[in-house]
């Protein structure tokens, strides 16, 4: 897939710097949620529980109550966020045992993977957006503590990008951008936008079925084509419907609901289950580099193409072909993601449970992709030797090709596919492409847990 030249240059530069410099720090995320009472629309509450049960993986920078398809008529829901934090507070002593964490950092401004944030920190970052939907919700006098806080976060002297998960509507983000454009130079606006990464659950800043032009999200996509923006149109539906239709009775009722205070807070689905969890599943460490939406992830797979508004072009999974790839990414990987959630709820309830294997790829630990170079016809060897399980569980190994992630859609011949050491031959007629191979390491604990690493082979 060919990107606009300027975008491709920025894309390549940001990817390299992010991978190399910030391997141990958590990804920074902002949550924009139209959370409301569970009897009205429970899926935001479900996703919030899942997020806090996984809070050791993300540097949660802001929890902003926003409008969206649930609000109005419901009021903004900051109190519902606080309620979930109360449950998190109750389970936190048990969750901290998962990382052998005995105390909280004096400053929680920068957090490494494995660190559980304090409830006081989480409560301090709850903010409000604008209570109405639509493009009319941005402009003079429409700034809120949420929109101002986003500006402050982006302005921090931290080179890491900020992933903005849009669970509801995004006019609070649009207001931040509107204010920056009004008060700063073009270069300063460009620098501000360059730190933002948006993953939006469709376009909810409008009434359902209303024209996209009513939405501030349409305004952002149209006015700032350089903004890193993922419009999830198929992945979130596949994620939520698959949980609802396939895994709810067999897993969620018995193994998530009721476990610990967080499990007791986890409501039954009404329309769809956990429809907003792809926003943070997209930046889950190990499986994919979130700087490249073309890669398969727990939250889908995306192409640079026309969005459903038929005007704007961005990263999306709305075309039939990309929708099929995106759904396949979600449904094939979801069982591993669910098992991870179940194990985390075991820790929340009991202070004990299974933990994911620790992966090593080409002798390198951590979560970042490993880059290799090869020529057409070369035999490439990949090794997951050194991977281990801290609980002493035995490990099984598997490798698979993420087709199309780097431009190569053809087949590959593997030797040692179910061993720690894989060899594959690069097709002789392929050049100037990248082949993405994923290592999957699974333990035999209860439930069995997987960890993933990605190798990116540049063929030239």
Secondary structure, 3 states (H helix, E strand, C coil): CCCCHHHHHHHHHHHHHHHHHCCCECEEEEEEECCCCCCCCCHHHHHHHHHHHCCCCEEEEEEEECCCCCCCCCCCCHHHHHHHHHHHHHHHHHHHHCCCCCCCCCCCCCCECCCCCCHHHHHHCEEECCCCCCHHHCCCCCCCHHHHHHHHHHHCCCCCCEEEEECCCCHHHHHHHHHHHHHCCHHHHHHHHHCEEEEEECCCCCCCCCCHHHCHHHHHHHHCCCCEEEEECCHHHHHHHHHHHHHHHHHHHHHCCCCHHHHHHCCCCCCCCCCCCHHHHCCCCCCCCCCCCCCCECCECCEEEECCCCCCEEEECCCHHHHHHHHHHHHHHHHHHHHHHHHHHHHHHHCCCCCCCECCECCECCCCCEEEEECCCCEEEEECCCCECCCCCCEEEEEEECCCCCECCCCCCEECCCCCEEEEECCCCCCCEEEEEEEEEEECCCCCCEEEEEEEEEEC
